């Protein structure tokens, strides 16, 4: 998850747009994960499943960390 601008360099409007985008992407990721592991009959090996889970956990952590950073910056600017 790479972005072009640092959080501190973004305007309030850019931060709000980025926050909405990240939350939407995280929701999509969670839905895809739930569907893949809960609602399909796809059979995958244990190692592949562990790798997919680890990748999912890492992506969620990145999204949540970035969301927290943006929310903190918005709060410091009095915009949240």
C-alpha positions as CSV (number, residue, x, y, z in Angstrom):
1,X,0.0,0.0,0.0
2,X,2.1,2.9,-1.3
3,X,0.9,6.5,-1.4
4,X,2.5,9.5,-3.0
5,X,2.2,12.0,-0.2
6,X,3.2,12.0,3.5
7,X,0.3,12.4,5.9
8,X,1.7,15.7,7.2
9,X,1.9,17.2,3.7
10,X,-1.8,16.5,3.0
11,X,-4.6,19.0,3.3
12,X,-7.7,18.2,5.4
13,X,-9.7,17.4,2.3
14,X,-7.0,15.1,1.0
15,X,-6.8,13.4,4.4
16,X,-10.5,12.9,4.5
17,X,-10.5,11.4,1.0
18,X,-7.6,9.2,1.8
19,X,-9.3,8.0,5.0
20,X,-12.5,7.1,3.1
21,X,-10.5,5.3,0.5
22,X,-8.5,3.3,3.0
23,X,-11.7,2.3,5.0
24,X,-13.4,1.2,1.7
25,X,-10.3,-0.8,0.7
26,X,-10.1,-2.4,4.1
27,X,-13.8,-3.3,4.0
28,X,-13.3,-4.8,0.5
29,X,-10.3,-6.8,1.7
30,X,-12.2,-8.1,4.7
31,X,-15.2,-9.1,2.5
32,X,-12.9,-10.9,0.1
33,X,-11.2,-12.8,2.9
34,X,-14.5,-13.8,4.5
35,X,-15.8,-15.0,1.2
36,X,-12.6,-16.9,0.3
37,X,-12.4,-18.7,3.7
38,X,-16.0,-18.9,4.7
39,X,-18.3,-19.2,1.8
40,X,-16.4,-21.1,-0.9
41,X,-15.7,-24.7,-1.5
42,X,-12.2,-24.0,-2.7
43,X,-9.8,-26.5,-1.4
44,X,-6.4,-25.1,-0.7
45,X,-3.4,-26.6,1.1
46,X,-2.6,-25.8,4.7
47,X,0.6,-23.9,3.8
48,X,-1.1,-21.8,1.2
49,X,-3.9,-21.1,3.6
50,X,-1.4,-20.0,6.3
51,X,0.4,-17.8,3.8
52,X,-2.9,-16.2,2.7
53,X,-3.9,-15.6,6.3
54,X,-0.5,-14.0,7.1
55,X,-0.7,-11.8,4.0
56,X,-4.3,-10.8,5.0
57,X,-3.2,-10.0,8.5
58,X,-0.3,-7.8,7.2
59,X,-2.5,-5.9,4.8
60,X,-5.1,-5.3,7.5
61,X,-2.5,-4.1,9.9
62,X,-1.1,-1.7,7.2
63,X,-4.6,-0.3,6.5
64,X,-5.4,0.1,10.2
65,X,-2.1,1.8,11.0
66,X,-2.5,4.2,8.1
67,X,-6.1,4.9,9.1
68,X,-5.0,5.6,12.7
69,X,-2.3,8.0,11.5
70,X,-4.7,9.9,9.3
71,X,-7.3,10.1,12.1
72,X,-4.6,11.4,14.5
73,X,-3.5,14.0,12.1
74,X,-7.1,15.1,11.4
75,X,-7.8,15.3,15.1
76,X,-4.7,17.5,15.6
77,X,-6.0,19.8,12.8
78,X,-9.4,19.9,14.5
79,X,-11.1,18.3,11.5
80,X,-12.3,15.1,13.1
